[in-house]
Amino acid sequence: MSISRMTVPGGLLFDLPAEDAQPAEQARTVWAAAPPPPAAEHPRPDGSTTGNTAEPDAPLPAEASPPPAQPGEILVQFSPDLSPALVEQALASVSGTPVEIIHGAATGPDGLLLRVTLPEGAEEAEAIAVLSTQPGVDFAEENFTVSVDAVSNDASYTNGSLWGMYGDATTSKNAFGSQAGEAWATGETGSAKVVIGVLDTGINYTHADLYLNVWINQGEIPISFRSSLADVDSDGQITFRDLNQAANKSFVTDINRNGRIDAGDLLKDQRWANRDDQDRNGYRDDLFGWDFVNNDNDPFDDNGHGTHVSGTIGAVGGNGVGVAGMAWEVQILALKFIGANGSGSISNAVKALDYYTNAGKAAVGQDFVATNNSWGGAGHSSAMQAAIDRTAEAGNLFIAAAGNNSRDTDRSANYPSSFSTLDSVGHEAVISVAALTSTGSLASFSNYGSATVDLAAPGASILSTTANGGYGTMSGTSMATPHVTGAIALYAAANPEDSAAEIRAALLDSTIATASLAGRTVTGGRLDAEAMLRAGAKPEASAPPAMASLHGTDGRDTVTGTADAEILSGVPASGSHLGRGTVDLLQGLGGDDIFVLGDARGAFYDDGNVRKSGTADYGRILDFQRGDKIQLSDDYDTYIIRSVRIEGVSGMGIYGDADGDGVYSGRDELIGHVKGFISLTSADLIFV
């Protein structure tokens, strides 16, 4: 291993491996999907080939054997603002070598999370025990390895093959499907403003049923193109739907010659992949996401699992081709942290989730809503819990596969689906999904839990997109989870203002009670995408009740309201008398009242004498409260508010700027007087 010197945030100087070094992986796991069959070769966009492994369409045994362990790597979380000397002291206690900063900084509020290798022959458990006693170490843990869990005119929908998308009222019926077909019939098919993160094995971004729904990082679009690219569909961003239109043909080239513009073309186009980290997020040319396995900007799927998951979430619908995803229009952000062999490290999962969280914070005009997490097999990880907390605090949901071990996760936890943010963040962002068969049974391989698994969704023999550009079936809670994530994408498109808590409530409150799930999930029910949309439908706003209007006369009046909201005016409702020469007293008594000092007829209490302020006529408001409003005429360009004592009563005077100089002078016309020293703002005023 070659070594380079590197200074990390906080001023610490460590020996870190050079970029070409291969990180060690701690492979302690139980497979949450059946082990993949021998790899089949399929072409990549550049003509090379890579292994295509697939989750088989078969149930998993109750317990699967873990892959061989590769000891020697741990994660260490240090306290915020810890001195460099204490960090080095802690690492020296186990002869640990820092190889990567996973999150935070020594001088930052989150503290520094490091990936650390141990000397050959060192026991991880012993090193963790030693580190846990060191000052400034919040926790030390293994860097676990996790694995994959495994009315449309689209051909596979119309021929009856796509049961997971059906409902009891679709042409091809299955009451135990997601009811997506019924949701589409309401006119809701998604939005390209909704961004879903898929933490998995990557995506075949050239697939004919996926390429239009691959996320484009708006911050990495070449600066020289931004003002010239045509937003053809006027959604406020540039997507592949825009880049495949003639208006943008001079900015793109079909390099891979497949007849369309996709991510594979842009990654090979030096105008787009210009080796400049334009959005300054630390990931150069991250146009479509990131490959955390190979640490590059090409998240192509060399396993197949991530592409299958992505198809269920967002395969393009209504195009007469292949399958349809839950959301026909969506942006899928590929966060590849699982490799060709179906396994990946917790440290890379943390980085992938943080990428999604931070991208959402930086996005303009995009709605980051949820990540899909169809993987599992590790033990509890404090580093992963912290990353999930961070994404929950940013307003995102974390949708996770319940696991394929046929066990009760109330008794034996499954991660990441058993994580919770309820205590740490104050609301629950994690949603755990079990797998349902086409006959309404809980799949034999699916985990369950009356307190830890929220609902079930179609997860057996699910047809979706594959990494070789085709279609195939897979089974697992991996396949159930994207049905839920896709339903959330549909809901978010229809209800863009709803919070994560509101989306979660709509999802769980709309499930269909299912006999096989009674006592086995929190809701006892299964996904119903159409009912979820109905749960989120906002009632049409009813017109506010008409407010009673109370008016004075031509003379001096005291107009007194009631406890209700009312409109109070010291002058008659009609006619030319606007209070000149009189002083009227207005008292609301209660409710959110409107005190009228002018209307379409003009400003009230204006004597027309520009030589004096007219303190002989005005409207005095006796009990102005927050929630009340003062109505003024727009006769004056400017009104001036200043404290003044009139007839022994202190308060705030409202003057029309008669001489137009923007500052008070003796010529400005007194219109109203608000008893008491009330700090009036523009929010308290209405102009007509």
Rosetta blueprint (number, residue, H / E / L):
1 M L
2 S L
3 I E
4 S E
5 R E
6 M E
7 T E
8 V E
9 P L
10 G L
11 G L
12 L E
13 L E
14 F E
15 D E
16 L E
17 P E
18 A L
19 E L
20 D L
21 A L
22 Q L
23 P L
24 A L
25 E L
26 Q L
27 A L
28 R L
29 T L
30 V L
31 W L
32 A L
33 A L
34 A L
35 P L
36 P L
37 P L
38 P L
39 A L
40 A E
41 E E
42 H E
43 P E
44 R L
45 P L
46 D L
47 G L
48 S L
49 T E
50 T E
51 G E
52 N E
53 T L
54 A L
55 E L
56 P L
57 D L
58 A L
59 P L
60 L L
61 P L
62 A L
63 E L
64 A L
65 S L
66 P L
67 P L
68 P L
69 A L
70 Q L
71 P L
72 G L
73 E E
74 I E
75 L E
76 V E
77 Q E
78 F E
79 S L
80 P L
81 D L
82 L L
83 S L
84 P H
85 A H
86 L H
87 V H
88 E H
89 Q H
90 A H
91 L H
92 A H
93 S L
94 V L
95 S L
96 G L
97 T E
98 P E
99 V E
100 E E
101 I E
102 I E
103 H E
104 G L
105 A L
106 A L
107 T L
108 G L
109 P L
110 D L
111 G L
112 L L
113 L E
114 L E
115 R E
116 V E
117 T E
118 L L
119 P L
120 E L
121 G L
122 A L
123 E L
124 E H
125 A H
126 E H
127 A H
128 I H
129 A H
130 V H
131 L H
132 S L
133 T L
134 Q L
135 P L
136 G L
137 V E
138 D E
139 F E
140 A E
141 E E
142 E E
143 N L
144 F L
145 T E
146 V E
147 S E
148 V E
149 D L
150 A L
151 V L
152 S L
153 N L
154 D L
155 A H
156 S H
157 Y H
158 T H
159 N L
160 G L
161 S L
162 L L
163 W H
164 G H
165 M H
166 Y L
167 G L
168 D L
169 A L
170 T L
171 T L
172 S L
173 K L
174 N L
175 A L
176 F L
177 G L
178 S L
179 Q L
180 A H
181 G H
182 E H
183 A H
184 W H
185 A H
186 T L
187 G L
188 E L
189 T L
190 G E
191 S E
192 A E
193 K E
194 V E
195 V E
196 I E
197 G E
198 V E
199 L E
200 D E
201 T L
202 G L
203 I E
204 N L
205 Y L
206 T L
207 H L
208 A L
209 D L
210 L L
211 Y H
212 L H
213 N H
214 V E
215 W L
216 I L
217 N L
218 Q H
219 G H
220 E H
221 I L
222 P L
223 I H
224 S H
225 F H
226 R H
227 S L
228 S L
229 L L
230 A L
231 D L
232 V L
233 D L
234 S L
235 D L
236 G L
237 Q L
238 I L
239 T L
240 F H
241 R H
242 D H
243 L H
244 N L
245 Q L
246 A H
247 A H
248 N H
249 K H
250 S H
251 F H
252 V L
253 T L
254 D L
255 I L
256 N L
257 R L
258 N L
259 G L
260 R L
261 I L
262 D L
263 A H
264 G H
265 D H
266 L H
267 L H
268 K L
269 D L
270 Q L
271 R L
272 W L
273 A L
274 N L
275 R L
276 D L
277 D L
278 Q L
279 D L
280 R L
281 N L
282 G L
283 Y L
284 R L
285 D L
286 D L
287 L L
288 F L
289 G E
290 W E
291 D E
292 F L
293 V L
294 N L
295 N L
296 D E
297 N L
298 D L
299 P L
300 F E
301 D L
302 D L
303 N L
304 G L
305 H H
306 G H
307 T H
308 H H
309 V H
310 S H
311 G H
312 T H
313 I H
314 G H
315 A L
316 V L
317 G L
318 G L
319 N L
320 G L
321 V L
322 G L
323 V L
324 A L
325 G L
326 M L
327 A L
328 W L
329 E E
330 V E
331 Q E
332 I E
333 L E
334 A E
335 L E
336 K E
337 F L
338 I L
339 G L
340 A L
341 N L
342 G L
343 S E
344 G E
345 S E
346 I H
347 S H
348 N H
349 A H
350 V H
351 K H
352 A H
353 L H
354 D H
355 Y H
356 Y H
357 T H
358 N H
359 A H
360 G H
361 K H
362 A H
363 A L
364 V L
365 G L
366 Q L
367 D E
368 F E
369 V E
370 A E
371 T E
372 N E
373 N E
374 S L
375 W E
376 G E
377 G L
378 A E
379 G L
380 H L
381 S L
382 S H
383 A H
384 M H
385 Q H
386 A H
387 A H
388 I H
389 D H
390 R H
391 T H
392 A H
393 E H
394 A L
395 G L
396 N L
397 L E
398 F E
399 I E
400 A E
401 A E
402 A L
403 G L
404 N L
405 N L
406 S L
407 R L
408 D E
409 T L
410 D L
411 R L
412 S L
413 A L
414 N L
415 Y E
416 P L
417 S L
418 S L
419 F L
420 S L
421 T L
422 L H
423 D H
424 S H
425 V H
426 G L
427 H L
428 E L
429 A L
430 V E
431 I E
432 S E
433 V E
434 A E
435 A E
436 L E
437 T L
438 S L
439 T L
440 G L
441 S L
442 L E
443 A L
444 S L
445 F L
446 S L
447 N L
448 Y E
449 G L
450 S L
451 A L
452 T L
453 V L
454 D L
455 L E
456 A E
457 A E
458 P E
459 G L
460 A L
461 S L
462 I E
463 L E
464 S E
465 T E
466 T L
467 A L
468 N L
469 G L
470 G L
471 Y E
472 G E
473 T E
474 M E
475 S L
476 G L
477 T H
478 S H
479 M H
480 A H
481 T H
482 P H
483 H H
484 V H
485 T H
486 G H
487 A H
488 I H
489 A H
490 L H
491 Y H
492 A H
493 A H
494 A H
495 N L
496 P L
497 E L
498 D L
499 S L
500 A H
501 A H
502 E H
503 I H
504 R H
505 A H
506 A H
507 L H
508 L H
509 D H
510 S L
511 T L
512 I E
513 A E
514 T L
515 A H
516 S H
517 L H
518 A L
519 G L
520 R L
521 T L
522 V L
523 T L
524 G L
525 G E
526 R E
527 L L
528 D L
529 A H
530 E H
531 A H
532 M H
533 L H
534 R H
535 A H
536 G H
537 A L
538 K L
539 P L
540 E L
541 A L
542 S L
543 A L
544 P L
545 P L
546 A L
547 M L
548 A E
549 S E
550 L E
551 H E
552 G L
553 T L
554 D L
555 G L
556 R L
557 D L
558 T E
559 V E
560 T E
561 G L
562 T L
563 A L
564 D L
565 A L
566 E E
567 I E
568 L E
569 S E
570 G L
571 V L
572 P L
573 A L
574 S L
575 G L
576 S L
577 H L
578 L L
579 G L
580 R L
581 G L
582 T L
583 V E
584 D E
585 L E
586 L E
587 Q E
588 G L
589 L L
590 G L
591 G L
592 D L
593 D L
594 I E
595 F E
596 V E
597 L L
598 G E
599 D E
600 A L
601 R L
602 G E
603 A E
604 F L
605 Y L
606 D L
607 D L
608 G L
609 N L
610 V L
611 R L
612 K L
613 S L
614 G L
615 T L
616 A L
617 D L
618 Y E
619 G E
620 R E
621 I E
622 L L
623 D L
624 F L
625 Q L
626 R L
627 G L
628 D L
629 K E
630 I E
631 Q E
632 L E
633 S L
634 D L
635 D L
636 Y L
637 D L
638 T L
639 Y E
640 I E
641 I E
642 R E
643 S E
644 V E
645 R E
646 I E
647 E L
648 G L
649 V E
650 S E
651 G E
652 M E
653 G E
654 I E
655 Y E
656 G E
657 D L
658 A L
659 D L
660 G L
661 D L
662 G L
663 V L
664 Y L
665 S L
666 G L
667 R L
668 D L
669 E E
670 L E
671 I E
672 G E
673 H E
674 V E
675 K E
676 G L
677 F L
678 I L
679 S L
680 L L
681 T L
682 S H
683 A H
684 D H
685 L E
686 I E
687 F E
688 V L
